[in-house]
Amino acid sequence: MSADVVLNVGLAFVFISAATLIASRLNFSPIPFLIVLGMLVGPNAPDIGNFSLKLITVSESIELLSRLGVLLMLFYLGLEFSAGKIAAVGKSLFKSGTVYVGLNFVRGLGFGWLFFNSWAEALVVAGITGISSSAIITKLLVDLRRTANPETELILGIMVFEDVFIAVYLSVLSAVLLTDTFILWRLVANIVIIFVFIISIIALGSRIGSFFDGKLKFNSGEAFVIAIFTLLLLAGVLVEKIHIAEAIGALLFGLVMAETSHGLRIVQVITPMRDLFGAVFFFSFGMAINCRVFGEVALMAAATAAMTVLGNIVTGYLAAWLSGYKKRRAANVAFTIMARGEFSIILASLAVTFGLNEKLPAFAALYVLILAFISPILAKNTKLIHHLIEKVRPAPSDSNISG
């Protein structure tokens, strides 16, 4: 490894440390600070006079650490539950996921048509605004210590449901942008394969967990960590082969490992790596954002962010209600799954390569950044928001509600 690579990664960690320290002093989520500092010192950083703030370049090392961060965050979230718990509430999760994703997608489609007056751009905006950020949501759940809350099962289920939807959505979008048509049988086949795989992992989670239980009884802590990390990487590679996001593969692997007797030990060894590489992900995410073009799309992004917040309150509460969660727990669901992230920016960049409106990447980046600041505030203050809602529209009280 050359000295330049070490210097580049070392500088990145200096700014990552600064962002987390600032967030800690302000008692705020570090996510927006990591993203902003990534913007300010990355390859798209602004220039001040003759001085350039482009201090850190995108490298394979940073990209690798970033991807590992996503895998570890989703793996940790899966460990907090189990495949058995998810399977037990599968029917309600399906109803809630369908309603949440469907209503958000339709809402985004309408806004996309309003701003761009084109069905192609509207279809892209629907994807940008309709899919939650699994990485940001997982970080919020950890920071707010809600990973063990009952309603987090629903949040996790919606994230899995969204990944299946993404596979369908991208198949349709690619076909429409390329040929204005799509091959129905191929689309259906892909959906069936993905759906059967995810359901099988969840349904057979305890049996798969039993298989690994005996195989992971290492006395050596070093051997145990290496084995778990290797299996995590293999899980990500496996699911990508059938067009499922590697992060969801990590989540499913976590659900399986939660069925073993090693769950607590895995959490203990994974947690420091999750925090370290997770911070790299958000910093790297900011490095990809070009703030120079925000002025042209500021009004559009702000209006769409406001629409997302208001719309997500409705769809989040409705999804929670369909799964039997009310009041404070419903508020936790509605305000925690509000963040949008990496998928939105990737999708917007992909759309431009197909010849769509060149403002889409800047719009997506600013939209994601606005929600990155708003969503932690809302998620942290669900108790206050819930009380305000109760004052406006009283409802029968639930017993033993906490969160």
Order of alpha helices (4+ residues) and beta strands (2+ residues): alpha-alpha-beta-beta-alpha-alpha-alpha-alpha-alpha-alpha-alpha-alpha-alpha-alpha-alpha-alpha-alpha-alpha-alpha-alpha
